[in-house]
Amino acid sequence: MELRKRVKPSGVEHNLGISHDAPAERRCSGFVIWRASRCTATHGGIQGEASLPGGSGICSGSGVLLGCPWRQSVSMASGLLLAVLLGLTQAWCVNAIHENLLWFSQLTEVEREISFRTECGLYYSYYKQMLKAPTIQEGLSDLIHDNLTESKRTINLLQRMNIYQEVFLSVLYRALPVQSYLEPVYFYIYTVFSLQAVYVMALYLTAWLLSGSWLAGTLAGVWYILNRVDTTRVEFTISLRENWSLPFLALQVTTITCYLRPQLTSLQQKVVVWLMYVTTLCFCLTWQFNQFILLVQALVIYSLDCIDLLTTTQVTTLYLVQVSGLLSVWLLQFCNSMILGSLVLSFIVAALFIRHCQSGLKSGSLLVRLGKLLLHSTMVLLLTFTINYLAKNALQLRSDEHIFKFIKSKFGLGPTRDFDASLYLCEEAFGLLPLDTFDRLAGTLLLYPYILTLLLLSGMLAVAALQNLSRSKGRPADEAQLEAFRPDVAYNLLHTLFYGLLAFSTMRMKYIWTGHMCAVAAYGVCRTELWTQLLTTVHCHSKILLRLVRYAVPLAMMGCLYYKFWPKLMEELSELREFYDPDTVELMTWISTKTPKTAVFAGSMQLLAGIKLCTGRVLTNHPHYEDKDLRERTRQVYQVYARRSPEDVHDILRSAGADYVVLENSICYERRHRRGCRLRDLLDLANGHIMDGPGDNDPDLVAASHPRFCEAIKTDPAAYAALFTRTFENKTFHVYRVKKKRKKSSKTPPESGVTQ
């Protein structure tokens, strides 16, 4: 696919045009700036603060207090309205970028569908399939008994894949009176872009809850929008599961922050717990990697429990919310064994069991308690791995083993020639976080307050932890100790630290971290306690100076961001691009018109997802990699890019039921990856063959006895022509029909196994 420049149409004044190649700091930066009105009311000596219900009694960024209820209500409504405006700004921004990059409104249907690249096309195809079904019941039945996604197999897609969002959206589109003026594809993408608005509002509310000021929420929303290149990639990968799930994760963090605040009534606690469950359920239901994200969250809860910053009731409630969410998804996904065998469930069971058995864990001197905690943590980890090992063996679970192979290989603990692990390791998204990320974050003034807030809060948390661990069981703590560190702040601090480490190790996970960075940094800029500590340290503390600094600094930062990014945004408005991929359009058109509807296609995972969406043909393999048999089939189908004999490749394709195989020049002659990471290199290493090109090879590798299949077949020698017939070709793709009948061959059977 190519994004070509296009001339800006006359009469169009306000389209947002963003260059695909533009530097990160020049991308979409639309945001809202507001100025808080001054209020003279005070509460406890603190002015200009606010909190949502259940807080300290301070109500809004304009300084309106509980003493004036009507003003509190107006202030609350104003703050929530501002959150909605910022969320809509982000949704409009990503929608405009998507339109201007592709000129989506002017594309044909096949071009629009091709723009859903890789696994995005696979997920969107199920939305399209549900809409084309005569009834909702028939559509669901086809998904539960699907025989189009994997040839020669009938699978339950609702069990295997996280596609309930596509099902829900298709049912909603059928039910709402929007079909006459809103195309299905727009209903889909507008929904995903609307979730970006939800994401920004969740960050806004988290920052507001932590700091007590709308100003923090506003700054968090502005930062999220300005750092779009590092906080989301929704405009390029609309259907990715993370774009559906991360807004719900952000909402879950908001509800946890609210739950951990003091002075909540019993009814408020019950409501918040239910909201935690609903957001956890939505998050888990929409992303297959939910168990790994929740595992990190469970470790955060465990850490806070160890240092006495959460009560037993809070810890148990948070664990049970996670378990309830996962088990609900397990039921909705027809008892998906991958959930029962997840590491997070094993960890929670182990943590609760060991905690129950060790009644004297939180007693004794500091050194005694540290020793007990070390022993306690060791026992929890040992029991976790024991439970997980037994569960996976009892369930015969192998679906997620590629994830653990990837993790072990990433840290040098596993085989380096494993094909599945290497596919992940060689992708930039699964590599270490690039250093230029920090340059972009610093350019929007986000990185510096974030680091300063992190250092200050970490020091305060360490002091609070030592105080708690030094206090003997049953001995009451004084008021200063009890207020040394708020549990909601502690949770968000460890959340950003733990997910920051995850982002450093795997770049794709940075989108969980960078969004939360905005809320934490905004809290640091706007929170009274942090400014009080800083001003006291430099011996300049006074109430007037404190209030001046708290409001002047964030407003000055937003003014600076406006001055820096607004002219660049205006410059970008004149640059428009358009979708251009004639070779893929030609291929899809040919498949739709010249091949039987029941034809089975083999090829790369990414291309086959597009073939299913655009043509509805049957596939041999696809990008959803969470199945052991599918991973093995994919590795076998990919032998068309390895050095294998035509007889071997023919046997492999026929065993998968393929009628046609599509070869891509971009893979056969790949230059995108370095040597050792090209797909053909991964196949050579897995087969024990020497790689192409100059460079070192391991001594145990041998020269292949056959030429590379994707190259040799194009010369049409007799051995290949007897088994394959070229039926289509252009500059990018070559399609061959796999003949069903062939003469018996005395050749040896296909090479077996992965050489490691």
Secondary structure, DSSP 8 states (H G I E B T S, - for coil): -EEEEE---TT--S-----TTS-GGGS---------------BTTB-S-B--TTSSSBB-TT--BTTSHHHHHHHHHHHHHHHHHHHHHHHHHHHHHHHHHHTGGGS-HHHHHHTS-THHHHHHHHHHHHHHSSSHHHHHHHHHTB-SSSTT--B-HHHHS--HHHHHHHHHHHHSTTTTTS-HHHHHHHHHHHHHHHHHHHHHHHHHHHHS-HHHHHHHHHHHHHTHHHH--TTT-TT-HHHHHHHHHHHHHHHHHHHTSSS--HHHHHHHHHHHHHHHHHHHHT-TTHHHHHHHHHHHHHHHHHTT-S-HHHHHHHHHHHHHHHHHHHHHTTS-HHHHT-HHHHHHHHHHHHHHH-TTTT-S-HHHHHHHHHHHHHHHHHHHHHHHHHHHHHHT--TTHHHHHHHHHHTT-S-S--HHHHHHHTSGGGS---THHHHHHHHTT-HHHHHHHHHHHHHHHHHHHHHHHHS-TT----HHHHTSS-HHHHHHHHHHHHHHHHHHH-GGGHHHHHHHHHHHHHHHHH-HHHHHHHHHHTT---HHHHHHHHHHHHHHHHHHHHHHHHHHHHHHTT-EEEEE-HHHHHHHHHHHHHS-TT-EEES-HHHHHHHHHHH--EES--S----HHHHHHHHHHGGGGSS--HHHHHHHHHHTT-SEEEEEHHHHT--SS-TTTSHHHHHHHHHTB--SSSS---TT-B--SS--HHHHGGG--HHHHTTEEEEEE-SSEEEEEE-S------S-----S---
